[in-house]
Amino acid sequence: MKHEDLKPDTGVRCDRAREILPRYLDGELPEGQAAALRRHLMACPACRAAAAEGRALERWFVPGEAPRVPEGFAARVAARATSGVSAAAAPERATSAPATATPATGALRDFVLLATAVAAAALFALSVWLGLRARPSGEALMAEPLGEVLQELEALNAAEAEGPSAR
Amino acid sequence: MGAALTRPRPSLPGPHSATSRPADAGPTDPRAPVPPMPEAEFDDADLVRATLAGDGEAFQTLVERHQGRLFALAAHYTRSRAEVEDVVQEAFLKAYSKLATFQLQASFSTWLHRIAVNTALDLLKRHGRNPVTAVEDPESAARDAGGAVAAPGAELEREEVAEVTRRVLEELPEIFRTVLVLREFEERSYLEIAEILDVSIGTVESRLFRARARFKEALRRLFPEYAEPRESAS
């Protein structure tokens, strides 16, 4: 019997049967096709032998003795995961949540914030004091120009008092 | 099962969720006891939600639920018990760190197996084992070397059959070993295998076909006594 032989009683050719046989043996074939293939296998000794060979191979896949899970394995893994021993082993949401903050880390954070604020205030006060110390006062800023104007005015008055001949 | 699972799960994020208390905190309100609920009532998605909300015991329950299958899976890649444990532990830690990316409507088991398979393959690469894929394109491997193999005889004990199979599998490129392990031992569907390996179902089918042919060839070569030479049925 050749694979190309058409099985008029089943509607499935041998080449097609061989193609879908693995899916059938794996239970992955839709029931409609599986029923047609079963009818073909009933009528075709060659394809039936191929199916038997596939089933024989499956019998080699027997699981060996299951490896023993060490006692306390789950607890150790969970503890390691949740304790943050490994930085990479923290859920993304958990790392961003404040649930991991402890009272000790909270107090340290408050102290750092307070110290930063005090230092900033002191720095501001120092800069203001230094600025005021180096900058001339309002009077000083106005004295020199006013004196020069007055001197110029006095000179002009004196010149006028001396009369036109003086020009 | 930890004590935390005696209260309803999941503990969804909210103003009074675990985000505002230590992750290992006990029951939040002992004045309002809740009748214990059987563990089976919590599916994997519930436990994932609770873990993401900071419940460490929920993650431990997930580990307990899946550790057996992962140990069996990892044992197909190494004979060293220490390495098996390392692979499984690393897989769970990776899963924990990536838990927020898990789609709750998907299968946690399939997602976890994908991580475990990749972790096991990383182990093989680190140890420089099974470099066959570097010199041979598995997809173009011979479709069938011809000949057949008999089913294991009744004289073989179960453990003997398992050892023969194990030795044959060790001969195969990892790409074939993995698909056979997932199908024959894990009994995963084509769709699940496709999701675990991130390939199409057609690729799974094709790879399984070639993997079985390679398995038969290796079995005949390593254990010729199990060969069943005969004319092809075609």
Boltz contact constraints between the chains, C-beta under 6 A:
constraints:
  - contact:
      token1: [A, 3]
      token2: [B, 234]
      max_distance: 6.0
  - contact:
      token1: [A, 22]
      token2: [B, 209]
      max_distance: 6.0
  - contact:
      token1: [A, 28]
      token2: [B, 190]
      max_distance: 6.0
  - contact:
      token1: [A, 46]
      token2: [B, 233]
      max_distance: 6.0
  - contact:
      token1: [A, 49]
      token2: [B, 233]
      max_distance: 6.0
  - contact:
      token1: [A, 50]
      token2: [B, 233]
      max_distance: 6.0
  - contact:
      token1: [A, 53]
      token2: [B, 148]
      max_distance: 6.0
  - contact:
      token1: [A, 56]
      token2: [B, 151]
      max_distance: 6.0
  - contact:
      token1: [A, 59]
      token2: [B, 151]
      max_distance: 6.0
  - contact:
      token1: [A, 59]
      token2: [B, 152]
      max_distance: 6.0
  - contact:
      token1: [A, 60]
      token2: [B, 152]
      max_distance: 6.0
  - contact:
      token1: [A, 60]
      token2: [B, 165]
      max_distance: 6.0
  - contact:
      token1: [A, 61]
      token2: [B, 184]
      max_distance: 6.0
  - contact:
      token1: [A, 62]
      token2: [B, 158]
      max_distance: 6.0
  - contact:
      token1: [A, 62]
      token2: [B, 161]
      max_distance: 6.0
  - contact:
      token1: [A, 62]
      token2: [B, 162]
      max_distance: 6.0
  - contact:
      token1: [A, 63]
      token2: [B, 185]
      max_distance: 6.0
  - contact:
      token1: [A, 64]
      token2: [B, 162]
      max_distance: 6.0
  - contact:
      token1: [A, 66]
      token2: [B, 72]
      max_distance: 6.0
  - contact:
      token1: [A, 67]
      token2: [B, 71]
      max_distance: 6.0
  - contact:
      token1: [A, 67]
      token2: [B, 75]
      max_distance: 6.0
  - contact:
      token1: [A, 67]
      token2: [B, 84]
      max_distance: 6.0
  - contact:
      token1: [A, 69]
      token2: [B, 67]
      max_distance: 6.0
  - contact:
      token1: [A, 69]
      token2: [B, 71]
      max_distance: 6.0
  - contact:
      token1: [A, 74]
      token2: [B, 60]
      max_distance: 6.0
  - contact:
      token1: [A, 74]
      token2: [B, 63]
      max_distance: 6.0
  - contact:
      token1: [A, 74]
      token2: [B, 64]
      max_distance: 6.0
  - contact:
      token1: [A, 74]
      token2: [B, 67]
      max_distance: 6.0
  - contact:
      token1: [A, 75]
      token2: [B, 60]
      max_distance: 6.0
  - contact:
      token1: [A, 77]
      token2: [B, 63]
      max_distance: 6.0
  - contact:
      token1: [A, 77]
      token2: [B, 89]
      max_distance: 6.0
  - contact:
      token1: [A, 77]
      token2: [B, 92]
      max_distance: 6.0
  - contact:
      token1: [A, 78]
      token2: [B, 56]
      max_distance: 6.0
  - contact:
      token1: [A, 78]
      token2: [B, 59]
      max_distance: 6.0
  - contact:
      token1: [A, 78]
      token2: [B, 60]
      max_distance: 6.0
  - contact:
      token1: [A, 78]
      token2: [B, 63]
      max_distance: 6.0
  - contact:
      token1: [A, 81]
      token2: [B, 93]
      max_distance: 6.0
  - contact:
      token1: [A, 81]
      token2: [B, 96]
      max_distance: 6.0
  - contact:
      token1: [A, 82]
      token2: [B, 23]
      max_distance: 6.0
  - contact:
      token1: [A, 82]
      token2: [B, 56]
      max_distance: 6.0
  - contact:
      token1: [A, 88]
      token2: [B, 97]
      max_distance: 6.0
  - contact:
      token1: [A, 89]
      token2: [B, 93]
      max_distance: 6.0
  - contact:
      token1: [A, 89]
      token2: [B, 96]
      max_distance: 6.0
  - contact:
      token1: [A, 89]
      token2: [B, 97]
      max_distance: 6.0
  - contact:
      token1: [A, 91]
      token2: [B, 52]
      max_distance: 6.0
  - contact:
      token1: [A, 91]
      token2: [B, 99]
      max_distance: 6.0
  - contact:
      token1: [A, 91]
      token2: [B, 100]
      max_distance: 6.0
  - contact:
      token1: [A, 92]
      token2: [B, 100]
      max_distance: 6.0
  - contact:
      token1: [A, 93]
      token2: [B, 52]
      max_distance: 6.0
  - contact:
      token1: [A, 93]
      token2: [B, 100]
      max_distance: 6.0
  - contact:
      token1: [A, 97]
      token2: [B, 19]
      max_distance: 6.0
  - contact:
      token1: [A, 99]
      token2: [B, 18]
      max_distance: 6.0
  - contact:
      token1: [A, 99]
      token2: [B, 19]
      max_distance: 6.0
  - contact:
      token1: [A, 99]
      token2: [B, 23]
      max_distance: 6.0
  - contact:
      token1: [A, 99]
      token2: [B, 54]
      max_distance: 6.0
